[in-house]
Amino acid sequence: MGSLTNVVVSLLIKYSLCFLALVIILQGIGVPTFPSLSVIASGAFSYAGEFNPVLLFFEVWILVMLGDTAGYFFWKRFGEFLFGKFKGLNKFFGPKLKKANEYLDSKGRIAVFLTRFLITPLAAVVNIVAGLSGYSYFAFISAAFVGDMLWTIIYISLGYWFGDSWQQIANLASQFGQLATLIVLLASSIYFGRRLIFKKRAKRKQNN
Amino acid sequence: MKTKTKKTIFIVILAILSGLIIWKVFTFQSSARKISIPTPQTRNVKRYDMYKNVTVKDISLRHNVSQKKIFEYLKIIPNAGDENLSLEKLGKKYNISSQEMRKSIKDLMEFIKAGKKNGKLN
């Protein structure tokens, strides 16, 4: 963590907005760049007077929405290219993506909203699925709008309030995101596992 | 795949996820305990402590201040390569206490602020 922190701090001080833009937009596409660390650090430095906190909030919020948009369209275009070129992929993934699209149509907004600020490790995955499955961009960005705002407020405020302890807070925030993701995965596993088992039982009862 | 095999895999996945969650809860708790909640007084005192990971070169580039001026405020007669050391490492190298370093950084930042207002920084 030490050397990563030093790199983040050095790049943030030297390039501020450009560095944040790169980190946040790449994360939206799916490249793991740990934007929460950079945003918490920028919150801490805004308390020291390096950045205007209100301006920082709007800049980061806009960048996060741009990142989500970039991720959505990148995977939409990339998916169209892949499935156009490799028909076999379309045959295999097509029905699955159609199912994903139907799921997103019914529960997509809440999934997009929650993954923006609470279950953040799954945010990039949701971007990928939304883009590949052709989920409505308007529905996607309207759910991301509030979720991204909450994420920005939370992470900048954490940095701003905790100041010099920002590294420990960034670590804690990352651990919280991982914990929330694990809980969601457990709940999903139980839900889909039970459906699988009870489906088999119901079928067996019918046959008997 | 047989139903029994699927059930076994399902139970194994649940066990692994549950174990990971319990482990994460413990590590989260132990990390949270190490952090002290800042008060307005401690925040004011430690306002400039986040500069401990910043180098003299970074500050010079960001604020367009000469490295010589920065070292003056830090009360350090630098050797070659010191501009690439973080302020924390500089403090350890030149035996400057964290309190003294904090004051020096505060004075430096106030000079930079005032300099930006007046248009004079070097």
Interface residues (C-beta under 8 A of the other chain):
Chain A: T5 N6 V9 S10 I13 K14 A41 A44 F45 Y47 A48 G49 E50 W161 F162 G163 D164 S165 W166 Q168 I169 N171 L172 Q175 F176 Q178 L179 L182 I183 L185 L186 S189 I190 G193 L196 I197 K200
Chain B: T3 K6 K7 F10 I13 L14 L17 S18 L20 I21 K24 V25 T27 F28 S31 A32 K34 I35 S36 P38 R43 K46 R47 Y48 D49 M50 Y51 K52 N53 V54 T55 D58 I59 L61 R62 S86 M109 K113
